[in-house]
Each structure stands twice: as C-alpha cells, then as structure tokens.
C-alpha cells in the first residue's frame, strides 16, 4: 500500500469498528479481491 492509501485505510478501519462494536453489525471481511466485486452486492 502506498503512503497515500494509509490514511484512507485507517479511516475505513475506524468506521468498521464503529459499525461492528457500537452498532452490532457483522463484518464480512475485505472483499476488494473478490471475484465479481462491486459497490452494491445482493447477497
């Protein structure tokens, strides 16, 4: 990861922690390398 991406990843980790720990959502993991990855997914 480049230095440019590090602040973005830190922010994403904080948002994930908020949703997981404070709001009770289940974290499904990092899907950035998943086949068929898109912004919206119909599970």
C-alpha positions as CSV (number, residue, x, y, z in Angstrom):
1,X,0.0,0.0,0.0
2,X,1.3,3.4,-0.8
3,X,1.6,6.2,1.7
4,X,-1.5,7.9,0.1
5,X,-3.7,4.9,0.9
6,X,-2.7,4.6,4.6
7,X,-4.9,7.4,5.9
8,X,-7.9,6.1,3.9
9,X,-7.4,2.6,5.4
10,X,-7.1,4.0,8.9
11,X,-10.4,5.8,8.4
12,X,-12.0,2.6,7.0
13,X,-10.9,0.6,10.0
14,X,-12.4,3.2,12.4
15,X,-15.7,3.1,10.5
16,X,-15.7,-0.7,10.5
17,X,-15.1,-0.7,14.3
18,X,-18.0,1.7,14.8
19,X,-20.4,-0.5,12.9
20,X,-19.2,-3.7,14.4
21,X,-18.6,-2.8,18.0
22,X,-21.1,0.0,18.6
23,X,-24.0,-0.8,16.2
24,X,-23.8,-4.6,16.3
25,X,-23.2,-5.2,12.5
26,X,-21.4,-8.3,11.4
27,X,-18.2,-7.6,9.4
28,X,-18.0,-9.8,6.3
29,X,-14.3,-9.0,5.6
30,X,-12.4,-7.2,2.9
31,X,-13.9,-8.1,-0.5
32,X,-11.6,-5.9,-2.6
33,X,-10.0,-9.0,-4.2
34,X,-13.3,-11.0,-4.5
35,X,-14.5,-12.1,-8.0
36,X,-17.4,-10.1,-9.1
37,X,-16.7,-7.3,-6.6
38,X,-19.0,-4.2,-7.0
39,X,-20.2,-1.3,-4.9
40,X,-23.6,-2.9,-4.3
41,X,-24.0,-6.6,-3.7
42,X,-27.2,-8.6,-3.4
43,X,-26.4,-11.4,-1.0
